[in-house]
């Protein structure tokens, strides 16, 4: 499994960021990053089991994602939200952990199969064929985090 990850410190409470995600709509999604083009809640809201649709164009490559919220864990010091792509073996994970007067926000995107033998073969092939695209997605994750920090700290 290929895992792309970036963390950033944000001067906002985990609850403020959680509320931002829970209230995600097309306006907040497209304000988050210029690459973000469309966001639709297909079922309900942003609860476990709900499905959302998102479109993003990164360096001319369109990503059209149909995501299911598969896990929401909330604790005293932060939270974790997992979304699984319903069309492709991929997950998006967001995690916060309280730190001082803010928190550490982590954005993870995984791609590939979880089964060791098949997963290792597929990961090798994907990396060999798509390393440039993987690098572009990694930069996009980092930009997403910087933009979210700006939005939530009032410095867009």
TIPA-564097 format. One record per residue (C-alpha): residue in three letters; y, x negated, z negated; residue number from 0; chain. Coordinates in Angstrom, 3 decimals. Layout:
<pts>
{pt 'ALA' {Y X Z} NUM 'A'}
...
</pts>
This chain:
<pts>
{pt 'UNK' {0.000 0.000 0.000} 0 'A'}
{pt 'UNK' {3.441 -1.298 0.932} 1 'A'}
{pt 'UNK' {6.027 -0.773 -1.780} 2 'A'}
{pt 'UNK' {9.786 -1.172 -1.286} 3 'A'}
{pt 'UNK' {11.945 -1.145 -4.400} 4 'A'}
{pt 'UNK' {15.502 -1.615 -5.607} 5 'A'}
{pt 'UNK' {17.111 -1.121 -9.016} 6 'A'}
{pt 'UNK' {20.760 -0.865 -9.955} 7 'A'}
{pt 'UNK' {22.706 -0.314 -13.161} 8 'A'}
{pt 'UNK' {24.778 2.870 -13.086} 9 'A'}
{pt 'UNK' {27.385 3.807 -15.687} 10 'A'}
{pt 'UNK' {26.022 7.339 -16.035} 11 'A'}
{pt 'UNK' {23.485 8.871 -18.347} 12 'A'}
{pt 'UNK' {19.968 9.543 -17.083} 13 'A'}
{pt 'UNK' {20.740 13.264 -17.588} 14 'A'}
{pt 'UNK' {23.788 13.110 -15.295} 15 'A'}
{pt 'UNK' {21.710 11.525 -12.546} 16 'A'}
{pt 'UNK' {18.861 13.987 -13.138} 17 'A'}
{pt 'UNK' {21.300 16.905 -12.809} 18 'A'}
{pt 'UNK' {22.603 15.406 -9.576} 19 'A'}
{pt 'UNK' {19.065 15.302 -8.168} 20 'A'}
{pt 'UNK' {18.129 18.757 -9.460} 21 'A'}
{pt 'UNK' {21.202 20.187 -7.720} 22 'A'}
{pt 'UNK' {20.671 18.274 -4.469} 23 'A'}
{pt 'UNK' {21.887 20.188 -1.432} 24 'A'}
{pt 'UNK' {22.901 19.262 2.100} 25 'A'}
{pt 'UNK' {26.465 18.371 1.031} 26 'A'}
{pt 'UNK' {25.420 15.974 -1.767} 27 'A'}
{pt 'UNK' {22.625 14.496 0.376} 28 'A'}
{pt 'UNK' {24.928 13.700 3.313} 29 'A'}
{pt 'UNK' {27.669 12.358 0.977} 30 'A'}
{pt 'UNK' {25.092 10.022 -0.586} 31 'A'}
{pt 'UNK' {24.770 7.885 2.562} 32 'A'}
{pt 'UNK' {26.088 8.058 6.148} 33 'A'}
{pt 'UNK' {22.479 7.721 7.382} 34 'A'}
{pt 'UNK' {21.575 11.010 5.656} 35 'A'}
{pt 'UNK' {21.909 13.829 8.181} 36 'A'}
{pt 'UNK' {20.227 16.966 6.820} 37 'A'}
{pt 'UNK' {18.671 18.332 3.624} 38 'A'}
{pt 'UNK' {17.041 21.748 3.184} 39 'A'}
{pt 'UNK' {15.223 23.221 0.217} 40 'A'}
{pt 'UNK' {12.274 24.891 1.921} 41 'A'}
{pt 'UNK' {10.844 26.467 -1.225} 42 'A'}
{pt 'UNK' {12.599 27.152 -4.500} 43 'A'}
{pt 'UNK' {14.624 24.273 -5.808} 44 'A'}
{pt 'UNK' {13.727 20.799 -6.999} 45 'A'}
{pt 'UNK' {10.871 21.623 -9.373} 46 'A'}
{pt 'UNK' {7.282 20.358 -9.265} 47 'A'}
{pt 'UNK' {5.554 21.954 -6.296} 48 'A'}
{pt 'UNK' {8.765 22.638 -4.357} 49 'A'}
{pt 'UNK' {9.118 21.397 -0.789} 50 'A'}
{pt 'UNK' {12.250 19.911 0.769} 51 'A'}
{pt 'UNK' {13.067 18.703 4.275} 52 'A'}
{pt 'UNK' {15.309 15.714 4.931} 53 'A'}
{pt 'UNK' {16.518 13.896 8.024} 54 'A'}
{pt 'UNK' {17.871 10.376 8.065} 55 'A'}
{pt 'UNK' {18.808 8.053 10.929} 56 'A'}
{pt 'UNK' {18.492 4.370 10.015} 57 'A'}
{pt 'UNK' {19.523 1.840 12.689} 58 'A'}
{pt 'UNK' {18.895 4.412 15.404} 59 'A'}
{pt 'UNK' {15.451 5.395 14.110} 60 'A'}
{pt 'UNK' {15.092 9.007 12.965} 61 'A'}
{pt 'UNK' {13.034 9.831 9.887} 62 'A'}
{pt 'UNK' {12.224 13.519 9.445} 63 'A'}
{pt 'UNK' {10.596 14.031 6.076} 64 'A'}
{pt 'UNK' {8.848 17.056 4.651} 65 'A'}
{pt 'UNK' {8.523 16.191 0.972} 66 'A'}
{pt 'UNK' {6.765 17.881 -1.919} 67 'A'}
{pt 'UNK' {8.007 17.276 -5.454} 68 'A'}
{pt 'UNK' {4.723 16.158 -7.023} 69 'A'}
{pt 'UNK' {5.846 14.926 -10.437} 70 'A'}
{pt 'UNK' {8.783 15.272 -12.786} 71 'A'}
{pt 'UNK' {8.515 13.403 -16.080} 72 'A'}
{pt 'UNK' {11.338 13.541 -18.576} 73 'A'}
{pt 'UNK' {11.586 11.520 -21.741} 74 'A'}
{pt 'UNK' {14.061 10.444 -24.370} 75 'A'}
{pt 'UNK' {15.118 7.332 -22.453} 76 'A'}
{pt 'UNK' {15.006 8.579 -18.873} 77 'A'}
{pt 'UNK' {13.013 10.366 -16.231} 78 'A'}
{pt 'UNK' {10.823 9.933 -13.156} 79 'A'}
{pt 'UNK' {10.618 12.093 -10.026} 80 'A'}
{pt 'UNK' {7.968 11.611 -7.330} 81 'A'}
{pt 'UNK' {8.076 13.160 -3.865} 82 'A'}
{pt 'UNK' {5.146 12.940 -1.466} 83 'A'}
{pt 'UNK' {5.569 13.097 2.297} 84 'A'}
{pt 'UNK' {3.365 15.920 3.601} 85 'A'}
{pt 'UNK' {3.057 14.426 7.107} 86 'A'}
{pt 'UNK' {2.496 10.743 6.415} 87 'A'}
{pt 'UNK' {0.953 8.643 3.604} 88 'A'}
{pt 'UNK' {4.248 7.865 1.863} 89 'A'}
{pt 'UNK' {5.991 8.557 -1.463} 90 'A'}
{pt 'UNK' {9.538 8.336 -2.737} 91 'A'}
{pt 'UNK' {9.966 7.693 -6.451} 92 'A'}
{pt 'UNK' {13.164 7.743 -8.486} 93 'A'}
{pt 'UNK' {13.222 6.442 -12.076} 94 'A'}
{pt 'UNK' {15.963 6.124 -14.674} 95 'A'}
{pt 'UNK' {15.858 4.237 -17.944} 96 'A'}
{pt 'UNK' {18.726 4.408 -20.415} 97 'A'}
{pt 'UNK' {20.607 1.149 -20.966} 98 'A'}
{pt 'UNK' {23.720 0.961 -23.123} 99 'A'}
{pt 'UNK' {26.335 3.445 -21.899} 100 'A'}
{pt 'UNK' {24.483 3.944 -18.604} 101 'A'}
{pt 'UNK' {21.064 3.440 -17.147} 102 'A'}
{pt 'UNK' {18.946 1.479 -14.719} 103 'A'}
{pt 'UNK' {18.194 3.556 -11.617} 104 'A'}
{pt 'UNK' {15.171 2.533 -9.554} 105 'A'}
{pt 'UNK' {14.380 3.785 -6.045} 106 'A'}
{pt 'UNK' {10.857 3.081 -4.748} 107 'A'}
{pt 'UNK' {9.339 3.986 -1.402} 108 'A'}
{pt 'UNK' {5.642 3.438 -0.819} 109 'A'}
{pt 'UNK' {3.815 3.559 2.453} 110 'A'}
{pt 'UNK' {0.093 3.474 3.118} 111 'A'}
{pt 'UNK' {-3.238 4.442 1.723} 112 'A'}
{pt 'UNK' {-4.257 3.963 -1.889} 113 'A'}
{pt 'UNK' {-7.903 3.153 -1.102} 114 'A'}
{pt 'UNK' {-8.316 -0.636 -1.421} 115 'A'}
{pt 'UNK' {-10.287 -1.585 1.718} 116 'A'}
{pt 'UNK' {-8.695 0.876 4.147} 117 'A'}
{pt 'UNK' {-5.303 0.420 2.517} 118 'A'}
{pt 'UNK' {-5.396 -3.379 2.796} 119 'A'}
{pt 'UNK' {-6.325 -3.263 6.485} 120 'A'}
{pt 'UNK' {-3.660 -0.661 7.283} 121 'A'}
{pt 'UNK' {-1.025 -2.522 5.234} 122 'A'}
{pt 'UNK' {-1.751 -5.741 7.131} 123 'A'}
{pt 'UNK' {-1.438 -3.978 10.503} 124 'A'}
{pt 'UNK' {1.729 -2.097 9.514} 125 'A'}
{pt 'UNK' {3.388 -5.276 8.244} 126 'A'}
{pt 'UNK' {2.398 -7.189 11.380} 127 'A'}
{pt 'UNK' {3.672 -4.492 13.728} 128 'A'}
{pt 'UNK' {6.635 -3.075 11.813} 129 'A'}
{pt 'UNK' {8.094 -5.835 9.588} 130 'A'}
{pt 'UNK' {11.544 -5.455 11.160} 131 'A'}
{pt 'UNK' {11.510 -1.715 10.451} 132 'A'}
{pt 'UNK' {10.281 -2.342 6.884} 133 'A'}
{pt 'UNK' {13.207 -4.733 6.335} 134 'A'}
{pt 'UNK' {15.641 -2.092 7.658} 135 'A'}
{pt 'UNK' {14.247 0.532 5.258} 136 'A'}
{pt 'UNK' {14.532 -1.943 2.353} 137 'A'}
{pt 'UNK' {18.234 -2.476 3.160} 138 'A'}
{pt 'UNK' {18.693 1.298 3.396} 139 'A'}
{pt 'UNK' {17.190 1.745 -0.097} 140 'A'}
{pt 'UNK' {19.612 -0.876 -1.450} 141 'A'}
{pt 'UNK' {22.551 0.866 0.252} 142 'A'}
{pt 'UNK' {21.397 4.236 -1.131} 143 'A'}
{pt 'UNK' {21.497 2.796 -4.647} 144 'A'}
{pt 'UNK' {24.961 1.261 -4.216} 145 'A'}
{pt 'UNK' {26.295 4.518 -2.770} 146 'A'}
{pt 'UNK' {24.764 6.604 -5.565} 147 'A'}
{pt 'UNK' {26.353 4.275 -8.119} 148 'A'}
{pt 'UNK' {29.733 4.768 -6.427} 149 'A'}
{pt 'UNK' {29.364 8.544 -6.301} 150 'A'}
{pt 'UNK' {28.329 8.911 -9.930} 151 'A'}
{pt 'UNK' {30.871 6.415 -11.263} 152 'A'}
{pt 'UNK' {33.670 8.016 -9.238} 153 'A'}
{pt 'UNK' {34.077 5.129 -6.776} 154 'A'}
{pt 'UNK' {32.645 6.441 -3.455} 155 'A'}
</pts>
